[in-house]
Amino acid sequence: MNTIEHWINGTATSAGSTRTAPVFDPATGKQQASVLLAEASDVDTAVAAASKAFESWGDSSLSQRTRVMFAFRELLVKHEDELARIISREHGKVVDDARGEIVRGREVVEYACGIADALKGSFSDQVSRDVDVHDFHQPLGVVAGITPFNFPIMVPLWMHPVAIATGNTFILKPSERDPSASNFVAQLYAEAGLPEGVFTVVHGDKVAVDAILDHPDIAAVSFVGSTPIAKYVHERATATGKRVQALGGAKNHAVVLPDADLEYAANHLTAAAFGSAGQRCMAISVGVAVGAAGDKLVGILERKAREVKVGPGGDPASDMGPVVTEAARERVVNAVAQGAEQGATVVVDGRGLTVDGHEEGFFVGPSLLDHVTTDMTAYREEIFGPVLAVVRAETVDEAIAIINANPYGNGTAIFTGSGEAARKFQREVKVGMIGVNVPIPVPMAYYSFGGWKDSLIGDSPIHGPAGVRFYTRAKVVTTRWPHTSTSAAAFTFPTSS
């Protein structure tokens, strides 16, 4: 059976690792590979190689960095199909969905191709007599990313292109559930001309994570995952003086007003709730049906949920693949059962779904729960599976109050034909990313991605201008070129004149 190794200093290596974890094919439920789990000593080796590489890469020209990014971008295009199939085999999502993930990640590479503009400093002439001031940004050094299973390409691509283009070296600790895509990306970087040691992949579990968080030579850590772990990462890494981006969980709501095109809204809610088997941090997991929209909306959602074709990710006919593990499947099954026990109406029940020829796969069908209340487990907990809970509200004000009372604030959406209602919603809702008739409002790469409340621990969003600021530190230089060597110095605090 294939063993997936680390990528350190430009080559695949087992380093000192002896522990492994299984990598499954979610469509069959069978183990297809093993992945090495790093020890703290392996992280030390990776950091040493990255530190050595930073000595030259941190001083490289903007032209060199952007040439690598342009070449890397073209390789991502060239190998898109192969990379999408690698993702599908280990994650379970359908191949077309994996392609979409690659495209959204590639947008950040394209942003990094223009990093020279993002790094331009400012200059102020003659701030005092014969004195000028300018600023510029420099890289931090060795930085790291700890990323989740649900987007094995896109989320890392939201981190390392900006980090590397700004002159840092980057260590990636991907999820051990679907690790192969990260090694493939490492090979593409090497083909693009990135020097050895600038991009490193260390596979592992909590041992590797803690070694990264504690390592004195890692200057910053980017993390995406659940809120409890985001809090842990933020606390432990900041305690050692690191900069931290820590993006947590979500419970994303979509409000549907009676004046909305309900067929349109239901179509997009279905895709947003059940695409990628609901395993997206921006998935819509709560639909808030306002007033007279309720019964009709649920009727359309029921029809569309039953039309979703569930099957292996590699089957072009599949709309939705399996969830990533057997434990994930059981979590979804239990969530639906608890919803029913607590009084929700199970409109569509995906618990009994089996796929012919893949009876051992981690499949669960789309589930639709109606009359969910905010005290139910199906509402309060992040299920991270294909479950859409419908909550009823009488007014848009009540819908906004429901969202604002939720501890998460990652993404939200409103479906309406009213500009007045949409404007009120986007101004009053306490959520970081908002869609108006757009169910999954992931911003483009030249904006930054990040929620509010328990969806973002600390205050550092990811990619875009915020990413450039995160991976660099500024220097401000005040310059005087005196006309003579006899200029008098004052013992009072300096002021401009």
C-alpha positions, 0 to 999 in steps of 0.5 A: 500500500502506498505511503504518502511522505512529507515534502522537505527541502525539495524532495519526498522524504519519510524524515524520522516518522514511524507513525502512519494514519489510514487514508480512505476512499470515501466512496468505497469505505476502503483504505487506499493509502497510508500517510506519515505522521510527523514527530516534533523532530520532523518539524524541526527538520522542516523548519531548518530547511525553510530557515536556510531557504529564507536566507536567499528567498527573503532577499529575492527580487519581486520579478523572480517571485512573480515569475514563479507565481505565473509559472505555478498558475499555468501548471495549476491550469495544465494539471487541473483535471489530474488534481481534481481527481486526486481530491475526489478520490480522497475527499469524496466530492464530485470531480467538477466540485473539485475543479471549482475548488482549484479555480477559486484557489487559483484566483489567489495565485493570480492575485499573487502574480501582481504582488509588486503592486500590493507591496508598493510603499508610500513616500512623503517629500519634505515632511520637515525641512530637508527631511523625507519619509518612506515606508516598505514591507519585508517578509516575516521569515518562516510561516506555517499553515494548518488546513482542513480536509474539506478544501485540500487545495483551495484553503492552502492556496488562500495562504501559501501563494501570498506568503511566498510571493511576499518573500516568506518560506512556507510550511504546510500541515494539511489534513491527514484525511486527504493529504495527496493534493498537497504533495502534488502542489509541492511538485508543481512549485518545484516545476515552476522554479521555486527554490528548494525549502521555500515550500514544505509539506509536513503531514501529521496530527496533533503532534505536528500541530503542537510542534508548529505552534511552539517552534521558536523559528516559525513567525506566523501561523494560518489556521482554518478549522473548527472554532474550538481548535481555532481558539486553541491554535490562537492561544497557544501560538500567540503565547509564543509570540507568533502572528495568528490567523485563526478561522473557525466554524460556521452556521450560515443562514439564508433568509428568504423573503416572500417577495423572492423568486422562490424557485430561484432561492430554493435552487440555490439553497439546495446547491449551497446546502448539499454541494460537497455533501455540506462539508463547506465552511460557507455552506448554507445550513439554516434557511430562514423562511419569512412569513408567507414564504415558508410552506411554499419554499419548503415544498420546493426544497423538498422536491429539489432535495429528492432530485439530488443524485448521490454517488461516487465523486468520479461519476459524472452523473453525481451531484453529491458524493459521500462524506469524508469518513464513517464518523462524519456519516454517523454525525449526520445520521445522529443529527437528523435523529436528534432533530426528529426527537426534539420536534423538527419535521423530517421532510427529507430523510437521507439516513437510509441512503445506499449507493449500488456497488458502494454499499460500504461507502460513507454515503448519506443523502440530503436531509431537510428539516422543517420547523426547527427552533433555535434551541434544537441541537440541529440548529445549535451545532455545526453538523458539517454535512448535507442537512438543511434546517428551516427556521420560521420567522414572521418578519425580516427583523425577526430573521436578522435577530435570529442570525445576530443571536447565533454565536457564529458569523461567517457567511449569510445571504438574503433572497429578496426582490427588495433593495430596501430589505437587502440594504437593511439586512446587509447593514444590520446583520452581524456577519462578516460575508454577506450575499444578496441573492448569492448563497455562498458569498466567498469574496474574490481574491483581491478582497479578504475572507473572514467572518465575525464572532466565533467564526474568526478568532482574533482579527486577521482575515485571510488572503487579499490585502489582509493576507499581504499585511499578515505576512509582512511587517512595515518599516518607516524610514525618515531621511535627511541629507544635510547641506553642511556637517555643522547642522546644530542638534537640539536637545528638545524632542524633535518636531517638524519645521 
